[in-house]
Amino acid sequence: MKLPTAGLIALKGDKLLLAYSNNKKAWYLPGGKIDKNETAIEALIREIKEELSLELNPNNIEYYCHISAPAFGEPESIMMEQDCFLYDLKDKNVEASHEIGALKYFSYQEYLQEPIQVCGVITVYNHLVSDKKVNQ
């Protein structure tokens, strides 16, 4: 079964913004599930408003990549299909809300030190390293 999602890629230097899910006890890309009759960008805008109390400007959202990975914390048969979008937050103040417990920028090496690592986040880091957007 496929789980369509949209994820935000916000970078600060060599670090990627991740959101801590209180429900799953792991760090993820901010974003979430795409609802029926909703585009990936519409879902991203909605989810970021809910999770980070931030209004994204649709004109500044840039498609980056699509990833497929096992959906963390879900039955093995569920594959996350995620459209990932770059967005420059500049120095905007973002705050965690709803099921998000915290926000933090991680280097790839810092993320690899976390006790729980999400396959989809590792896949995104691999794309970012390959495209020289962050260092390994």
Secondary structure, DSSP 8 states (H G I E B T S, - for coil): -EEEEEEEE-EETTEEEEEEETTTTEEE-SEEE--TT--HHHHHHHHHHHHH-----GGG-EEEEEEEEE-TTS-TT-EEEEEEEE---TT------TTEEEEEEE-HHHHHTSSS--HHHHHHHHHHHHTTSS--
